[in-house]
C-alpha cells in the first residue's frame, strides 16, 4: 500500500530498549523493493550497528544477523499513517 510505513521493531529486554527502523512504501514498490528498503534501514541504524546487526535481502526475504543478547526480539508491523 503506497505511503504505508513498514517497520521492524528490535526489542532488547536487558536494556529495556526498543529500536524502530522503517521504510515508506511507494505505489510502484514490489515486496522485493520493500525488503531492500528495510534491509538498508537496518544497516544504516547506528544503535543496531553497535550490536553488529546486518541485514540482507534476496527477493522479498530479509535475513538479519546480530550480536544482540538472546533476550531480544524482532517484530514487523505497518505503522499508522
Buried (B, 14 or more C-beta within 10 A) or exposed (E): EEEBBBBBBBBBEEEEEEBBBBBBBEEEBEEEBBBBBBBBBBBEBEEBEEBEBBBBBEEEEBEBEBEBEEEBEBEEEEEEE
